[in-house]
């Protein structure tokens, strides 16, 4: 038996938590519906694949509301783990990606192995003839 033709829809990620849309999508659109992160024309969002119509405005509103609740629960959990320092903007807590080595100025001019980089090759014959 052939599977029904699938429609693909893109919605922006604004106010939508990935975990919430993943959990709720099949409830609204059926067991064949899937969702994944997708960037369209430089804007992040979700690609929804379903045999039928996409989410209605009411369903998207419900997902946004549940997403807000999820973020509030996560923020509350973070503030419980560090109660002495409440964050003004709990959803924008910085996450360290990499830390500098502290040797910034010492490493300039050295390659990966710690050797001093050589200057680009210059033509010795050409420079000698120009000196004469």
Buried (B, 14 or more C-beta within 10 A) or exposed (E): EEEEEEEEBBBEBEEBBBEBBEBBBBEBBEEEBBBEEBEEEEEEBBBBBBEEEBBEEEBBEBBBEBBBEBBEEBBEEBBEEEEEEEEEEBEEEEEEEEEEEEEEEEEEEEEEEEEEEEEEEEEEEEEEEEEE
